[in-house]
Amino acid sequence: MLSIEHTAIIKATVPLLERGGEALTTYFYKIMLTEYTEARPLFNQAHQQHGTQPRALANAVLQYARHIDNMGALGQLPAQIIQKHVSLQILPEHYPMVGTCLLRAIREVLGEAIATNAVIEAWRAAYWQLANILIGAEGAQYAQIAAAPGGWHGARQFSVAEKKVESTEITSFVLAPVDGGTVLNHQPGQYLGLKLVVDGQEVRRNYSLSQKADGRTLRISVKREPNGVVSNHLHNQIGVGEVLEVFPPAGEFVLQAGSAPLALISGGVGITPTLAMAETALEQGERDVVFIHYARTPKVQAFKETLDAWARKYPRFKLHLAYEDGAIEGAASGRPSLAHIQEWVPADADAYFLGPKPFMQCINRALADHGLPRERRHFEFFGPTEALN
């Protein structure tokens, strides 16, 4: 149990985390992924190499320490962590391993002169306070998903019913349950988890659902990354009829009900969840939908035919495309800009945006400068949750 003394010690470590939190979490991952091989499938190694995973964890640990006496100040961070954990099927038995590695990293990185027994005990109590909150929330989420119509717990077998090349980089996979049962109606914007074996090693990945729920199938659209272990495996090795292990949809970056104009802004493969959002909103027919998408070239532009068809079918759908390598007929030129946002996004819109981090930083600034308050700006990260500054 976290005592008043523990809380005071945790708060006192905040300056240390501000200066060296990323070094601590980098060492934490080194310990865990080297000595606990069973943890490796739960982490994308690319995020380790690029430093995004340690950086995101360092920020989360720092925020937790800062607000150890006021968990409400953490905002959406716990919900985001819970949803990512659910999508990868993190279970209670994983938490002791993580706690052991975290406490060891604190001791060995900070040194015994700073990381005294009192500091370690305070962090042990703080870790298990948070762990028990997450375990309880994740358990409730697993139960809720399993009890819903078409829901399930753990991995469920789906076969690839359709494989379609959408661009030179993106391919869609339509997945149908092998058991022939119904499929949970996911919320537009959610993602699912895949469990695969690649070169003899288990790996798990999240992919956004790129089509509205239909109760029968799920569709993901995967960008081939140059050195992507899983994306290349899916593109090269997985065809129609192949069976995949699929975890239920999760995620809290979802379309909210409302009557205000809807602005969906994406860059590259960030288009995938916005497709499900747009399709849902258009069929409901209750709001204007402004769809803005940026791509490097027309060749890598995915779903152009679908977007053009929506523009013809739905009077309330406004499509704006922009290509970095220059304008073509019906599309703008260049990267995101405040001028684009001011021209295309209604001042009273609810905006949802997704893409590479620099793209999202630019869009967030532009929307703020355009006058959209924070509560009308919604975003999600493909990988670890980071600060969007």
PLY file of the C-alpha trace (Angstrom):
ply
format ascii 1.0
element vertex 389
property float x
property float y
property float z
element edge 388
property int vertex1
property int vertex2
end_header
0.00 0.00 0.00
1.25 3.46 -0.91
1.88 5.47 2.26
2.34 9.21 2.79
6.08 8.58 3.16
6.15 6.62 -0.11
4.35 9.44 -1.90
6.85 12.01 -0.64
9.78 9.88 -1.82
8.23 9.36 -5.27
7.65 13.11 -5.67
11.26 13.73 -4.67
12.50 11.54 -7.53
10.75 13.69 -10.19
13.86 15.84 -10.92
15.90 12.65 -11.44
13.33 11.35 -13.91
13.27 14.68 -15.74
17.02 14.47 -16.28
17.54 10.74 -16.80
14.22 9.00 -17.27
14.94 7.86 -20.81
18.28 6.33 -19.81
16.47 4.44 -17.05
13.73 3.08 -19.31
16.22 2.17 -22.04
18.11 0.08 -19.50
14.81 -1.38 -18.26
13.95 -2.66 -21.74
17.48 -4.00 -22.20
17.11 -6.11 -19.04
13.63 -7.35 -19.82
14.13 -8.19 -23.49
17.46 -9.88 -22.81
16.61 -11.88 -19.71
12.86 -12.46 -20.15
12.48 -13.85 -23.65
8.78 -14.44 -23.10
8.33 -10.65 -23.13
9.78 -10.14 -26.60
6.60 -10.85 -28.60
4.84 -8.06 -26.72
7.14 -5.32 -28.06
7.89 -4.01 -31.52
11.68 -4.09 -31.80
11.62 -1.17 -34.26
10.23 1.02 -31.49
13.19 -0.03 -29.34
15.70 0.79 -32.07
14.15 4.18 -32.79
13.90 5.00 -29.09
10.16 5.68 -29.20
9.25 2.93 -26.72
11.77 3.98 -24.00
10.88 7.63 -24.60
7.16 6.97 -24.23
7.65 4.89 -21.09
9.93 7.54 -19.61
7.23 10.14 -20.14
4.57 7.87 -18.61
6.72 7.13 -15.54
7.49 10.82 -15.13
3.82 11.81 -15.37
2.88 9.11 -12.87
5.52 10.32 -10.41
4.43 13.93 -10.80
0.79 13.08 -10.17
1.19 10.17 -7.75
-1.16 11.95 -5.34
-3.66 12.98 -8.04
-4.25 10.22 -10.57
-7.01 12.22 -12.24
-4.38 14.63 -13.56
-3.02 11.85 -15.81
-5.95 12.45 -18.15
-6.32 9.90 -20.94
-2.90 8.29 -20.39
-4.16 5.32 -18.29
-6.99 4.65 -20.77
-4.53 4.65 -23.67
-2.25 2.22 -21.87
-5.17 -0.07 -21.00
-6.37 -0.18 -24.60
-2.89 -0.97 -25.96
-2.52 -3.71 -23.34
-5.90 -5.21 -24.21
-5.08 -5.24 -27.92
-1.90 -7.23 -27.22
-3.49 -9.38 -24.51
-1.31 -8.29 -21.61
-2.22 -10.51 -18.65
-1.77 -10.30 -14.84
1.16 -12.74 -14.96
3.16 -10.22 -17.04
3.19 -7.57 -14.32
5.63 -9.17 -11.81
8.22 -9.46 -14.59
7.86 -5.79 -15.48
8.01 -4.71 -11.83
11.16 -6.72 -11.18
12.93 -5.19 -14.18
11.80 -1.64 -13.38
13.02 -1.76 -9.78
16.30 -3.28 -10.86
16.76 -0.55 -13.47
16.10 2.15 -10.88
18.69 0.62 -8.55
21.37 0.03 -11.17
20.97 3.25 -13.18
20.62 5.63 -10.24
23.04 3.75 -8.01
22.56 2.61 -4.43
23.55 6.01 -3.00
20.42 7.52 -4.59
18.23 4.46 -5.06
18.28 3.53 -1.39
16.16 0.76 0.08
13.58 3.39 1.02
13.41 4.65 -2.58
13.08 1.10 -3.94
10.31 0.26 -1.48
8.45 3.47 -2.37
8.66 2.65 -6.07
7.63 -0.95 -5.40
4.47 0.31 -3.68
3.86 2.87 -6.44
4.33 0.31 -9.20
1.91 -2.16 -7.67
-0.65 0.55 -7.02
-0.69 1.33 -10.75
-0.35 -2.32 -11.79
-3.38 -3.35 -9.77
-5.42 -0.52 -11.29
-4.42 -1.63 -14.80
-4.98 -5.33 -14.08
-8.47 -4.61 -12.79
-9.41 -2.34 -15.69
-7.99 -4.71 -18.29
-9.79 -7.68 -16.72
-13.08 -5.80 -16.88
-12.40 -4.90 -20.51
-11.62 -8.51 -21.44
-14.85 -9.66 -19.79
-16.92 -6.96 -21.49
-15.51 -7.77 -24.93
-16.02 -11.52 -24.48
-19.63 -11.03 -23.37
-20.58 -8.73 -26.27
-22.31 -10.20 -29.35
-19.60 -11.60 -31.59
-16.95 -10.97 -28.94
-14.19 -13.28 -27.76
-11.30 -13.54 -25.33
-7.71 -14.25 -26.29
-6.82 -15.27 -29.83
-9.49 -16.27 -32.34
-8.72 -17.81 -35.72
-9.58 -15.75 -38.80
-8.86 -16.68 -42.40
-7.91 -14.19 -45.10
-11.06 -13.92 -47.22
-9.67 -11.22 -49.51
-6.29 -9.62 -50.17
-6.28 -6.40 -52.17
-3.41 -4.13 -53.22
-4.49 -0.57 -52.47
-1.30 1.24 -53.59
2.38 0.55 -54.16
2.80 0.41 -50.36
-0.53 -0.57 -48.79
-2.41 -3.87 -49.00
-5.74 -4.70 -47.36
-6.63 -8.01 -45.72
-10.28 -8.91 -45.13
-10.49 -11.41 -42.26
-13.39 -13.81 -41.66
-13.76 -15.99 -38.52
-12.92 -19.63 -39.12
-15.71 -20.68 -36.74
-18.28 -18.95 -38.95
-19.69 -16.93 -36.06
-20.54 -13.27 -35.87
-17.87 -10.63 -35.31
-17.88 -7.96 -32.62
-19.06 -4.58 -33.94
-15.95 -2.50 -33.38
-16.07 1.27 -33.00
-14.74 3.33 -35.93
-11.13 4.22 -35.16
-10.22 1.07 -33.22
-7.45 -1.42 -34.03
-6.95 -5.13 -33.55
-4.01 -7.27 -32.51
-2.39 -10.02 -34.55
-0.34 -12.89 -33.16
2.00 -14.38 -35.74
5.08 -16.56 -35.98
7.75 -15.07 -38.24
11.03 -16.94 -38.75
10.22 -19.14 -35.78
9.61 -16.20 -33.42
6.25 -15.10 -32.01
5.39 -11.46 -32.70
2.34 -9.32 -31.94
1.25 -6.19 -33.77
-1.63 -3.72 -33.85
-3.35 -2.65 -37.07
-6.15 -0.13 -37.47
-9.47 -1.37 -38.81
-10.01 0.39 -42.13
-13.69 -0.37 -42.68
-16.83 0.16 -40.64
-18.17 -2.77 -38.66
-20.42 -5.21 -40.52
-20.69 -8.07 -37.98
-19.11 -10.56 -40.41
-15.53 -9.58 -41.21
-12.69 -7.28 -40.18
-10.43 -5.37 -42.57
-6.92 -4.13 -41.90
-4.75 -2.23 -44.39
-1.01 -2.67 -43.90
1.80 -0.48 -45.16
4.93 -2.33 -46.20
7.77 -0.85 -44.17
11.29 -1.15 -45.67
12.60 -3.21 -42.73
9.27 -4.18 -41.22
9.40 -7.79 -40.06
5.65 -8.23 -39.81
4.50 -5.95 -42.62
6.77 -7.69 -45.13
5.65 -11.09 -43.85
2.01 -10.14 -44.36
2.62 -8.70 -47.83
4.86 -11.54 -49.02
3.69 -14.66 -47.22
0.04 -14.25 -46.22
-2.51 -14.89 -48.96
-6.17 -15.76 -49.30
-7.03 -18.78 -47.17
-4.20 -18.30 -44.66
-5.29 -18.44 -41.02
-4.26 -15.75 -38.53
-4.58 -15.48 -34.74
-6.56 -12.31 -34.02
-7.15 -10.46 -30.74
-10.39 -8.45 -30.32
-10.62 -4.80 -31.40
-9.53 -2.18 -28.87
-8.63 1.48 -28.72
-10.10 4.70 -27.34
-9.38 6.88 -30.41
-12.93 6.45 -31.68
-15.51 8.57 -33.44
-17.65 10.45 -30.94
-21.32 11.20 -31.54
-22.10 14.77 -32.52
-23.68 17.08 -35.05
-20.73 19.38 -35.71
-18.85 19.09 -39.01
-16.34 16.24 -38.96
-12.79 16.87 -40.20
-10.73 13.72 -40.80
-7.08 14.54 -41.52
-4.48 11.88 -42.32
-1.00 11.41 -43.67
0.16 8.21 -45.39
-1.13 5.02 -43.81
-2.81 7.17 -41.14
-5.75 7.10 -43.52
-6.85 3.66 -42.26
-8.91 4.51 -39.15
-10.31 7.66 -40.76
-11.87 5.50 -43.49
-13.95 3.63 -40.91
-14.90 6.92 -39.27
-15.93 8.52 -42.56
-17.92 5.51 -43.74
-19.82 5.35 -40.45
-20.58 9.08 -40.37
-21.65 9.18 -44.02
-24.09 6.32 -43.59
-25.55 8.00 -40.52
-26.01 11.13 -42.64
-26.17 13.54 -39.70
-23.09 15.71 -40.28
-20.82 17.14 -42.95
-17.59 15.18 -43.44
-14.40 16.91 -44.61
-11.79 14.32 -45.58
-8.23 15.62 -45.95
-5.41 13.27 -46.93
-1.73 13.90 -47.63
0.48 11.48 -49.58
3.92 11.67 -51.13
2.77 10.75 -54.64
-0.38 9.49 -56.38
1.27 6.05 -56.64
1.34 5.61 -52.87
-2.15 7.08 -52.48
-4.45 4.32 -51.23
-8.25 4.09 -51.51
-8.52 6.81 -54.19
-11.38 4.99 -55.93
-13.28 4.63 -52.65
-12.87 8.31 -51.80
-13.95 9.42 -55.29
-17.01 7.16 -55.05
-17.98 8.70 -51.70
-17.57 12.19 -53.18
-20.02 11.28 -55.95
-22.50 9.50 -53.66
-22.64 11.76 -50.62
-23.30 15.51 -51.04
-22.10 16.10 -47.46
-18.64 14.59 -48.20
-15.89 17.04 -49.14
-12.60 15.51 -50.31
-9.23 17.30 -50.30
-6.07 15.48 -51.43
-2.55 16.89 -51.41
0.63 15.39 -52.87
4.09 16.35 -51.73
5.64 15.99 -55.20
3.29 18.48 -56.86
-0.29 19.17 -57.74
-2.32 17.13 -60.17
-5.84 17.72 -61.38
-8.24 17.61 -58.43
-5.50 17.68 -55.78
-3.39 20.28 -54.01
0.38 20.47 -53.78
2.78 20.34 -50.87
2.82 19.40 -47.23
0.29 20.33 -44.53
-0.04 24.04 -43.85
-2.11 26.47 -41.85
-3.46 27.80 -45.15
-4.88 24.36 -45.99
-6.48 24.03 -42.57
-7.99 27.51 -42.73
-9.38 26.88 -46.19
-10.69 23.35 -45.70
-11.61 22.85 -42.02
-14.80 24.48 -40.67
-14.13 26.63 -37.62
-16.63 24.60 -35.55
-15.41 21.15 -36.64
-14.49 18.12 -34.58
-11.08 17.13 -35.97
-9.48 13.67 -35.91
-5.95 13.30 -37.26
-3.36 10.58 -37.59
-0.03 10.11 -39.37
3.71 10.35 -38.74
4.60 12.30 -35.60
5.97 15.42 -37.42
2.79 15.48 -39.51
0.64 15.29 -36.37
2.62 18.04 -34.67
2.05 20.28 -37.69
-1.68 19.51 -37.88
-2.14 20.02 -34.13
-0.48 23.45 -34.27
-2.44 24.45 -37.36
-5.77 23.41 -35.86
-4.96 25.31 -32.66
-4.00 28.40 -34.67
-7.24 27.98 -36.61
-9.10 28.29 -33.32
-10.11 24.70 -32.59
-9.93 24.13 -28.81
-8.12 21.10 -27.41
-11.36 19.21 -26.76
-12.14 19.29 -30.49
-8.73 17.95 -31.53
-8.48 14.14 -31.38
-5.41 12.05 -32.26
-3.77 8.68 -31.76
-0.28 7.22 -32.18
0.33 4.06 -34.20
3.08 3.07 -31.79
3.83 4.05 -28.17
1.87 7.01 -26.84
4.05 10.13 -26.87
3.73 13.81 -26.12
2.52 15.84 -29.10
4.54 19.01 -28.57
0 1
1 2
2 3
3 4
4 5
5 6
6 7
7 8
8 9
9 10
10 11
11 12
12 13
13 14
14 15
15 16
16 17
17 18
18 19
19 20
20 21
21 22
22 23
23 24
24 25
25 26
26 27
27 28
28 29
29 30
30 31
31 32
32 33
33 34
34 35
35 36
36 37
37 38
38 39
39 40
40 41
41 42
42 43
43 44
44 45
45 46
46 47
47 48
48 49
49 50
50 51
51 52
52 53
53 54
54 55
55 56
56 57
57 58
58 59
59 60
60 61
61 62
62 63
63 64
64 65
65 66
66 67
67 68
68 69
69 70
70 71
71 72
72 73
73 74
74 75
75 76
76 77
77 78
78 79
79 80
80 81
81 82
82 83
83 84
84 85
85 86
86 87
87 88
88 89
89 90
90 91
91 92
92 93
93 94
94 95
95 96
96 97
97 98
98 99
99 100
100 101
101 102
102 103
103 104
104 105
105 106
106 107
107 108
108 109
109 110
110 111
111 112
112 113
113 114
114 115
115 116
116 117
117 118
118 119
119 120
120 121
121 122
122 123
123 124
124 125
125 126
126 127
127 128
128 129
129 130
130 131
131 132
132 133
133 134
134 135
135 136
136 137
137 138
138 139
139 140
140 141
141 142
142 143
143 144
144 145
145 146
146 147
147 148
148 149
149 150
150 151
151 152
152 153
153 154
154 155
155 156
156 157
157 158
158 159
159 160
160 161
161 162
162 163
163 164
164 165
165 166
166 167
167 168
168 169
169 170
170 171
171 172
172 173
173 174
174 175
175 176
176 177
177 178
178 179
179 180
180 181
181 182
182 183
183 184
184 185
185 186
186 187
187 188
188 189
189 190
190 191
191 192
192 193
193 194
194 195
195 196
196 197
197 198
198 199
199 200
200 201
201 202
202 203
203 204
204 205
205 206
206 207
207 208
208 209
209 210
210 211
211 212
212 213
213 214
214 215
215 216
216 217
217 218
218 219
219 220
220 221
221 222
222 223
223 224
224 225
225 226
226 227
227 228
228 229
229 230
230 231
231 232
232 233
233 234
234 235
235 236
236 237
237 238
238 239
239 240
240 241
241 242
242 243
243 244
244 245
245 246
246 247
247 248
248 249
249 250
250 251
251 252
252 253
253 254
254 255
255 256
256 257
257 258
258 259
259 260
260 261
261 262
262 263
263 264
264 265
265 266
266 267
267 268
268 269
269 270
270 271
271 272
272 273
273 274
274 275
275 276
276 277
277 278
278 279
279 280
280 281
281 282
282 283
283 284
284 285
285 286
286 287
287 288
288 289
289 290
290 291
291 292
292 293
293 294
294 295
295 296
296 297
297 298
298 299
299 300
300 301
301 302
302 303
303 304
304 305
305 306
306 307
307 308
308 309
309 310
310 311
311 312
312 313
313 314
314 315
315 316
316 317
317 318
318 319
319 320
320 321
321 322
322 323
323 324
324 325
325 326
326 327
327 328
328 329
329 330
330 331
331 332
332 333
333 334
334 335
335 336
336 337
337 338
338 339
339 340
340 341
341 342
342 343
343 344
344 345
345 346
346 347
347 348
348 349
349 350
350 351
351 352
352 353
353 354
354 355
355 356
356 357
357 358
358 359
359 360
360 361
361 362
362 363
363 364
364 365
365 366
366 367
367 368
368 369
369 370
370 371
371 372
372 373
373 374
374 375
375 376
376 377
377 378
378 379
379 380
380 381
381 382
382 383
383 384
384 385
385 386
386 387
387 388
